[in-house]
Amino acid sequence: DEGYYKRLITFVKDRPGHDRRYAINCDKIKNELDWSRQYDFEEGLDSTIKWYMNHQDWVDRVRSGEYKMWLEKNYKLR
């Protein structure tokens, strides 16, 4: 229920200044789920950029808003 989740959100004042970086510690997910990354950041970023460049038709459909029709068709009645 959407209302339930909205009640769980607590808005707080923003911290002064801007965060320069967030350091992620993957120990918990590695220990509890035996998960590890497949790519380092640079490889993942490079792969993502190449995917978008090789799928320009997909990018164009997203930009056109065509995906909204697909979402409505496939998820409206769920």
MOGIBEL-V660684 format. One record per residue. PHI is phi in radians with two decimals (NA if undefined). Layout:
BEGIN
PHI
PHI
END
This chain:
BEGIN
NA
-1.05
-1.06
-1.05
-1.17
-1.08
-1.22
-1.41
-1.48
-2.08
-1.46
-2.19
-1.18
-1.19
-1.24
-1.16
1.39
-2.03
-1.24
-1.44
-2.85
-2.07
-1.58
-1.84
-1.89
-1.60
-1.02
-1.11
-1.19
-1.18
-1.24
-1.50
-2.11
0.95
-1.76
-2.53
-1.18
-1.61
-2.31
-1.41
-1.00
-1.07
-1.12
-1.12
-1.12
-1.07
-1.11
-1.12
-1.07
-1.08
-1.06
-1.09
-1.17
-1.50
-2.24
-1.03
-1.07
-1.14
-1.04
-1.09
-1.15
-1.14
-1.10
-1.31
1.60
-0.99
-1.06
-1.10
-1.15
-1.11
-1.05
-1.10
-1.09
-1.64
-2.20
-1.04
-1.61
-1.44
END
